[in-house]
Amino acid sequence: MLDKSIPYYRILLKRKPGTDIPYAALPEGYTFVRYEPGDEEAWADIETSVQEFEQEENALAYIKEHYAPFTEELKRRMLFVQDESGSKVATFTAWWNYTGERRYPFMHWVAVKPEAQGKGIGKALIAHGVQHMIHVEGDVAMYIPTQTWSHKAIRLYRWAGFDFVVDEPKPGGFENQTEQGIEIIRGLL
């Protein structure tokens, strides 16, 4: 869940090529699956459950606008964690952003439903996601945009070899407010 009790700042993190690849296994009863057409509703449900969107309809509209035109890429790049019943409880997308002509590999929309948090799913999702990004993009610099409100997740990203980006003004087109954000979350990390 997002911690909206603190000021919001955009924080960018980056994993440099050659950084050790983390490992964490999913808890028993959970598996990784890739996106299949029709999974938009599951994605919208997960992202709304962690308060990234106020309403599921908004999340569904977002995924349809920004990702649905790239169905084949989604099949390669979007992952879910599902439980034994087949319900999707977490998601990760190995995507990209552009600044001018430069393409930046970005991890997007990493989320675990609140009822599935605290079981090690997030750690396994990040570890598997980094490995998946390397498989799809190669061992290149990869980024993840986040926010002060996601300070708990930032600990996981740092564990996975990501460092704060303070010297790049707009990688992938994201406004970089990392320095201001660090000041807000310093005591929470």
N, C-alpha and C positions, 0 to 999 in steps of 0.2 A: 504494500500500500504506500501511496505517496504521503510524505509528511508535509502537509500544506501549512503547518504552523510556523514555518520559517520562510524568509524571503526567497523568491524564485530567481535563479540565475542559470543560464545554459552552461553546462560543463562539458568539455570535450576531452576524451582520453584517446591515447594512441598506443598501439603495440608495434614495436619495431621488429623488422625481419630478424630471424635468428633467436628471438626470445624463446626461452624454454616453453614447451607446450604443456599446459596443466592437464591433470587427469583427475576425474572424480566420476564414480559410477552412479547410475540412477538407483534409487531404492528399489527393492524387490517389488514387482507388480507393475512397474512403469516401463514404457518403451518409447524409443524415438520413432517417429513416422514422418514422412515427407508430405508436403502439401499435395492435395488432390483437388480438382475443381469441385466447388461446393463447400470447401473448408472456410470460406469467407465468414460464415456465421460463427464458427468456432473461434476464429481469430478475433472477431468483433466482441464476442462474449468475454474472452480472456482480457483483452485490452480495456474493456469497460469495467471489468471487475477490479482492476488495479487503478481505476480512476483516471486513466489517460483520456477517456472520453466520458462526457456526462451521460450520454444515451447510446445504447447499442446501435441505433439507427445512424448516428453520426459516424461511429466507427465503421460500420458497413459501407457507408457512402465514401469514406476515406479510402478503404482498401479497394473498392471498386474503381475509384478515380485514379489512384496512384499505382496500384499493383496489378489489377485485373487485366489491363492491356498486355501484360507480359506473362501470360499463362505458362509458357514453357520455362521461362526463367524461374517463376514461382515454384514449379515442380522441382527444380534443381536447388533452389536457394532458401525456401521457407521450411522450417522444421517445427514439429510439435512434439510434446511429450503427452502420451495418453496413459490413462490408468487401465486396470484390468477389464473394466466394463467398456472400454473404447472411447471414453470421454476425454477430450483434449483439455489439459490443465495448464499447459505452458507453451510458449511460442518463441521463436528466434528467426530472424531473417538476415541472410548474408546478402546485402544489397550494395549499392553504390550511389554516389552523389558526384556532381560535376561542379567545378569552379572553372569557368571558361572552357578550355579544351581538356583540362586535366580531370581524370577520373579518379575518385577516391573510394577504395573499398570501405564500406561502413556496415557495422552490425546495427540492425534496426529492430525496434519493437521487441525487445527482450522482456518477457513478462511471465510470471507464475501466478495463477489464481490464488487469492488469499487463503482459501481452505487447503491448498496444497503446499503452502510455504512452511518453512521450518523443518523440512524432511530431507534436505540435500538436493532437491530437484533443481534449484537455481544454480547451484555450484556445478552440477553435472551438465546442465544446459549450457552454461558459459564454456566449460571445458570442451564439450562436444562441438559447440558452435565455433570456437576458435579453430579446432581441427577441421571442421567443415569449411570455414572460410579459407584456410590454407589449401584444402583440396580444390575448391572452386577458383580461387584467385591466385594461388601460389603463396609462398612465404614472403609477402610484401607488407609494407606498413598498412595497418588497418585501424580504423577509428570507430569510436562509439560515441554518439551524442547522448548526453543525459542531462540531469538537472539537480540542483540542490535538494529538491524534494525527494530524490531517489538516493539519498546518501547511504542507505543500507546496501543497495546494489553496487554502489561505487566501491565498497570494500571487496566485493566479489570480482569486479573488473580489475582492481589493483592486484588481487591474488592471482589473476590470470595473466599478469604481465603487462597490463595497461598502465601508462603513466599520464599525468595531467599534461595537457597541451597548453602552454602559455605563450609560445613564440610564433604561433600561426594565427593571423587575424580572422580568417574565414575559411578554414578547410571544408571542402564540400559544400560551401555556401552557408554554413552555420555560423551565426554570430558567436564569437568566442568570448564568453564572460567568465572563463575559468578562474582567473585571479580573484575576482570579486566573490565567486562561488566558494572558493577554498576558504576564504575568510569566514564565511557563514557556517561551513560544515566542519571546520578544523577540529573542534572538540567532539564531533559526532563520529569521526572515523576511527 
